[in-house]
Amino acid sequence: MKDIRILSLDQLKDYFESLGEKPFRAKQVYDWLWSKNLHSIDEMTNLSKSLREKISEEYTINPVSVDLLQKSTDGTIKNGVKLHDGLMVESVLIPTETRTTACVSSQVGCSLNCEFCATAKLKRMRNLEVAEIVDQVALIDSQSRMYFERPLSNIVFMGMGEPMMNYKNVVEAIRKITQPEGLGMSPRRITVSTSGIPKMIKMLADDELRVKLALSLHSAIESKRNEIMPFSDKFPLTDIMESLQYWYQKTGSVITFEYCVWKGINDGDEDIKALIRYCKQVPSKVNLIQYNPIGDGKYDQCNKQAEENYIRQLENAGITVMVRRSRGGDIDAACGQLANKATD
């Protein structure tokens, strides 16, 4: 049977009218599904038993479940999330003193081939459905309340997969997460991270979701970036910049450049100068991300001096720079490490 959550509110109204029911039943069911995140039709207590039975003859609800939960020494929680068809993705709850952040997945595996990322080694099996994305957020919100006694504060689409390659479902999931009839979270607390697909960046700007945008950059030297992220040879940095400028013009939202510095790869002065030139073309800030090894030996974290050199030169150029330290590395929950290792 089909998951009833594939139906929009208007489709639910049409469905209930076909059953001879009043259209307001649709709003009741929609509230159960998206605001209360209910996973059982039989528990929709403001519907009659006979109506619940009718619905159950045609539809079901296929929630995600936690197949394996791992806790890091730093408090990070990684979920091995099992989907209705038995496939697995991973999502992460990252706590700090001031916030709890959900890192959610958008695809089973990944469509891209970034050399430094464990997820990219996995074959892309399929896109996640809208409900599967929302379920991850609701699940981590409940964990945040359980383990840290506060609701989830932030969401980043930085888990498994490229969000822009599952654009329709990611956008609809964000709408479900942010609408008052859904989870009611602020879109300003959601960041969509992309490896850089210009057409889709412009589309995201046009859709006016009011989310934040992060670009996985790692080098502002074209040839070097193409080595690090081979798929990017289809999307020149000039085209990406043009789409980022369009994004800022439409949204007024500053772009975050995500940037790992690797020993002997992009840790030289020419790399820093190229990054500064790129940043100067659009209002932006830089997140220097501590690299998390994936065991291939090719990419090694840079030394402290190289990191400090980046920070000094970026700050001298008037560019805001933050260093994002690794969280959850002991359970392979850090950036670039999500690869379903524990469930292989």
N, C-alpha and C positions, 0 to 999 in steps of 0.2 A: 504493500500500500504506500501511497505517497505521503510525505510529511506535510501536515496541514500548514506548516509555516512557509510553504512556497506560495501561498495565496496572499495577495495584497488585501488591504482593508476593503477596497471596492469589490474584489473577487469574493471575499467572505460574505459581503452583503448580498451579492448575486446568488451565492450558494444557499444562504439561509432563506432567501426569498423563494428559491426553487423547492425548498422543503416546506413552504407555506408558513415560515416563521417571520417575525418582524425583523426589519433591518438592524435594530439596535442590538440584536444578538451578536452581530459581527463585531461590534465594539467591545462587548463583554469578552468574547473569545480572544480578540486581538490584545486586550489588556492582560489576560492570563498568559498569553504566549510571549509577549515582548516586554511588558512592564514587570510582571511577576516571574517571568522565565519558568513557567510551569511546564512540566514534562509528562503530564498525564491528563488525558482528556477526561477520565473518570473523576478527577479531582476538581473539575470546574463546577463548583458547588452551586453557582447561581443559574445553572442550566438544569432542566428536568432530567431525570434518569433516562427517560425515553429518548430525549434529544441527544444526550451523550452517547447513547447506544447507536443512534442513527449515524452520528458523526464517525464513530469508531468502526462502522461497517465500511467506510470509504477512506478514512484517513488515520494516520498514526502520528506519533512524534518520535523522532530519532535523535535524542540528545547525545552529545559527546560524553565520554566517561574518562576518569583518570585511571589509566592502566598501571602507571608507576609514578609515585611521588618521591622526589629526592630533595633533601635539604642540605644546603651548603653550610659550611662553618660561619659564613658571613651573613646568614639569614635568608639568602636567596633560595627560592623554591622552584624546582623544575618539574613540570608535569609531562609525562608521556600520555598524550591524549589519544584515545581510541575512538575512531569514527564508526558510523553504523555499518560500513562495509568491511571493517577489520583493518583498514589502513591506519597509520599512525602519524601524528605530527607532535611537535613539542611547543609548549608555551612556558613562559617564565614570569614569576612574581619577584620583583626586585624592590626590597625595602630600604629606605634610608630613614634618618631621623625625622624628616619633614614630609615624606611622601611615600606612597607605594605605587609602583609602575608595573603595568602588564605589558609584556613583550609577546605579541600574538603572531601566529602564522597565517598565511593567506593561501599557500599551496602545499600539497603533499609533494615533497621534494622541491626542485627549483628548475626554472626554465633557462637559467643563465649558467655561465661557466667561469665565475671568478676563481682565480687560482688559489686564493688564500682562504677560501670558505669551505668548511666541511659539508654544509648543506648542498653546495654546488656539485659535490661528488655523487649526490643521490639523483636518480632518475626522477623527472617530474611525472607523477602518476595522474594527478588531476588537480583542478582548482577546488578550493573549499567553497561550500555553499554559504549563503548569507547566515543561516542559522548556526552553522558550525563556527563561524567567526564570532558571532555574538555570544554563543555558548562559552567560548574561551574567556571572554571578558567577564561574563556573569560568574563563571567558575572562580576566576582569580579574585574578583570582588569578594566573594564569599570567603575565600582563603585569607584575604587581607583583613576582613572583619574577625575571622576566627583566630588567626595567629598574631595579628598586630593591633587588634581592637580599633581599627579605623577603616573607613571605606576606601576603595581604590581611588587614587587621585589622578593618575596619568595612564595613557595608553600609547604604545609605540608599535607601529607595524614594521618590526625589525626582526621578526621570527623567520620561520622557514618560508621561502618563496619570494618572488618579486611582486609586490602589491599591484603595480601597474599592469602586470600580465594577467591579473584577475580583476580588472578594473570595475566592471559592473557590480560584481558581488561585494567587493571591498567598499565601494561607495554606498551601496544599499545597506550594508552592515553598519557603516558609520552613521547613516541616517537613523537606523533602528537604535543605535547606542545613544544618540544625542537627543532624539525627539522626546518631548514630555510623555508621550504615550509609550515610550520604550524605556531604556535605562536612565534617561534624563541626565547624561553626563555632558559636561561642557566641551564643545568641539575645540576650544582653545587648548585643551589638555590632551589633544590627540595629535600625534606626529606620524605622517606617512613618509617612510623612508624608501627612496628609489635609487636604483643604479643609474638612472638617467635615460628616459625615453621621452624625447621632446614633445611629441604629439600628445602624449598622455599627461604630461605636466601641464600643458596648456588646457587640456580638457578638465583637469582637476581645478585649475583656476576658474574656468568658466562655470563649473558646477557650484561654486560659492558655498563650500561646506564649512569654511572658516577654520579649517584645520591648519596645522603647521607642516612645513615641507623640509625634509632633509635629503641631501644628495650624497650618496656614497661616492666620493671623489678619488682619494688616495694618490692621485698625481694630476697635476695640471699641465704635464708634458704629454702631448698626444701619443707619441710612440710608446712611451713608458706605460701610460694608462692602458693602452691596448694590449700590452704584455701581461699586465696584472689582471685585467678584466677583458679577455679576448673578444667577447660579444660587442664591446664598445666601439669597435672599428666601424660599426654601422651607424653610430651616433657621434659625430665629431663634437669636440668640446665647444666649437663655435655655435653649433646648432643647439646644444644643451644650454649654453649661456643665453642665447636668444629666447629660449623658452623660460628660463629663470627670470629674465628681465620682464617678460610678459606676465609671469606669475606675480612679481612684485607690483607691477603696474596695476593689475587687477585686484590684488588682495591687500597690498600694503604690509604683507607679512615677510619678515626677514628670513632668508634661507640659511639653514645650517649645513655646512660642509662637514661630512664625516670623513676622517682622515687617519689612517694607520701609517706609522712611520716604521719602515723595515730596514734593518742593517744591510748596507751595501746595495739597496734598491732605490730608495727615495729619501735618503738621509743627508743629501748634499746641499750646498748653498744654492745651486741652480734649481733644485726642487723647491726650495723655500721661496725664491724669487718668482718662480712661475706661479706658485700658489698665491702669492701676494698680488701679482698682476691680475689673476683670475678673480680674486675676491673683490678687487677694486672696481670691477665692472657692474656689481649689483650689491645692494645692502645685504650683508651676510656676516656670519660668524663661523668660527672653526671649532669643531670638537676633535681634539686629538685623542684617538681611542687606543688604549693599551692593547697590543696584539695578543691574541690567545692562540697558541700553537695548535695545529691540527695533526701533527706527527709526520709531516712530509719532509721536514728538514730544509725546505727551500726558503721559507720565510721565517726570519728571526726578528724578535723585538729589538728595536734600536737601543743604543746605550743612552744613559741619562744625559750625556752632553749633547747628543743630537736632538733630543727632545727639548732641552733647555734652549738650544739654538733656535729651534722653530718658535718657541714661545717668545723669546726676546725679539726676534725679527718681526714677527706678526704684530706684537704689541707696539713696537717702534713705528710700524706702518699704520697704526691706528685701528687695527683689526682685533675685535674681541676673540679671545681664544680660551677654551676650557679644556682641561685634561680629564678625560673620563676613564677612571680606573676600572679594571676588570672586576666583575662580580660573578660569583658562582663558577669560577674556573675549575674548582675541585670536583664538580659534578658535570662538567662539560655543558654548562648553562650560559657561558659568556658569549659575547658577540662572535659570530662565525663558527661556533662549535656545535650548533644544533644539527644532529645527524642521526637521531634515534639509536645512539650507540648502545644504551642500556637495554634495548629491546631487540637487538639484532639476534 
